[in-house]
Amino acid sequence: MWILPDVELPDELVSAQQEGKLVVFVGAGVSIDPPSRLPTFEGLAKRIAADAALSDDGRGDYDVWLDELLHHGVPVHERAKAIIDDPTSQPNDLHRAIAALFDSDQNV
């Protein structure tokens, strides 16, 4: 199914959505745009490290790095929660578009 001149959705994807069997996996990037304004995973890791006065040294493998910080006593989970538990953050247009893929709250 072509939804734009250069975007075609596979029939299996359309069928899964119609049958209520669609599963959507999204990353932190979906929450960057306003009014959500949450960091990417990389941004989150760098803020956690900055709060601990540590540098990422250009590592790039942020899950491993956060695990190392955790094992060195940095309260990674608590800092991550404090960063993403922003009361001013609200759903953005992309969140609403993803939710609109589902015909009922029970299917999300």
C-alpha positions as CSV (number, residue, x, y, z in Angstrom):
1,M,0.0,0.0,0.0
2,W,1.5,3.3,-1.1
3,I,0.8,6.1,1.5
4,L,3.1,8.7,-0.1
5,P,4.7,8.8,-3.5
6,D,7.9,7.4,-2.0
7,V,6.6,5.4,0.9
8,E,5.0,2.0,0.6
9,L,3.8,0.0,3.5
10,P,4.0,-3.8,3.2
11,D,0.7,-5.6,3.0
12,E,1.6,-7.6,6.1
13,L,1.9,-4.4,8.1
14,V,-1.4,-3.0,7.0
15,S,-3.1,-6.4,7.7
16,A,-1.5,-6.5,11.2
17,Q,-2.9,-3.1,11.9
18,Q,-6.4,-3.9,10.6
19,E,-6.4,-7.2,12.7
20,G,-5.3,-5.5,15.9
21,K,-2.0,-7.4,15.9
22,L,0.3,-4.5,15.1
23,V,3.3,-4.1,17.4
24,V,5.3,-0.8,17.2
25,F,8.8,-0.5,18.7
26,V,10.0,3.1,19.1
27,G,13.0,4.6,20.7
28,A,13.7,7.7,22.8
29,G,13.8,9.8,19.7
30,V,10.1,9.8,19.5
31,S,10.0,12.1,22.5
32,I,12.5,14.8,21.4
33,D,10.1,17.2,19.7
34,P,8.1,19.7,21.7
35,P,6.2,19.7,23.9
36,S,7.8,16.5,25.1
37,R,11.4,17.7,24.9
38,L,13.0,14.6,26.4
39,P,16.6,13.6,25.5
40,T,17.7,10.8,23.2
41,F,19.3,7.8,24.9
42,E,22.7,9.3,24.2
43,G,21.6,12.6,25.6
44,L,20.2,10.9,28.7
45,A,23.5,9.0,29.3
46,K,25.6,12.2,28.8
47,R,23.4,14.1,31.3
48,I,23.7,11.3,33.9
49,A,27.4,11.3,33.5
50,A,27.6,15.1,33.6
51,D,25.6,15.1,36.8
52,A,28.3,12.8,38.2
53,A,31.1,15.0,36.8
54,L,32.2,12.3,34.4
55,S,33.0,12.4,30.7
56,D,31.9,9.8,28.2
57,D,35.3,9.9,26.5
58,G,33.7,9.4,23.1
59,R,32.6,5.8,24.0
60,G,29.4,5.6,22.1
61,D,28.3,2.4,23.7
62,Y,26.0,4.1,26.2
63,D,24.3,1.0,27.8
64,V,27.7,-0.4,28.7
65,W,28.9,2.9,29.9
66,L,25.8,3.4,32.1
67,D,26.3,0.0,33.5
68,E,29.9,0.9,34.4
69,L,28.7,4.1,36.1
70,L,26.1,2.1,38.0
71,H,28.8,-0.3,39.3
72,H,30.9,2.7,40.3
73,G,28.1,3.9,42.6
74,V,26.4,6.5,40.3
75,P,22.7,6.2,41.0
76,V,21.9,5.8,37.2
77,H,18.2,4.8,37.6
78,E,17.4,7.6,40.0
79,R,19.1,10.2,37.7
80,A,17.4,8.8,34.6
81,K,14.0,9.0,36.4
82,A,14.6,12.6,37.5
83,I,15.5,13.6,34.0
84,I,12.6,12.0,32.2
85,D,10.0,12.6,35.0
86,D,9.6,16.2,33.7
87,P,6.2,17.6,34.6
88,T,6.4,20.0,31.7
89,S,6.8,17.2,29.2
90,Q,3.7,16.4,27.2
91,P,2.8,14.1,24.3
92,N,3.9,15.4,20.9
93,D,2.4,15.0,17.5
94,L,4.4,11.8,16.8
95,H,3.1,10.2,20.1
96,R,-0.5,11.0,18.9
97,A,0.2,9.6,15.4
98,I,1.5,6.3,16.9
99,A,-1.5,6.1,19.2
100,A,-3.8,6.7,16.3
101,L,-2.6,3.5,14.6
102,F,-4.7,1.6,17.1
103,D,-8.5,1.5,17.1
104,S,-8.9,1.3,20.9
105,D,-7.0,1.9,24.1
106,Q,-7.1,-1.8,24.8
107,N,-5.1,-2.6,21.6
108,V,-2.3,-0.2,22.4
